[in-house]
């Protein structure tokens, strides 16, 4: 089951909403995840199934983009896991980008 996740930086107030994980009928071919495009340094929502080996992206499931989760919940999707707090913010470059589930998709 996929999610719609809202994100917001506690420092610069950068915010967006993104899809995380596929749905019941397409999860084997579609797995949208948050990522940083290392060429543009911008946040993107990309299909992990297609972009898994693309060196152009760093995924928020990678340790490089995670800060201390402070024992908060994580958001899992098969072998991918997102921290709910203290993620890397693409705008201000601090680890103050927080995620919260807005709603579940089917």
Secondary structure, 3 states (H helix, E strand, C coil): CCEEEEEEECCCCCEEEEEECCCCCCCCCCCEEEEEECCCCEEEEEEHHHHCCCCCEEECCCHHHECCCCCCCEEEECCEEEECCCEECCCCCCEEEEEEEEEECC
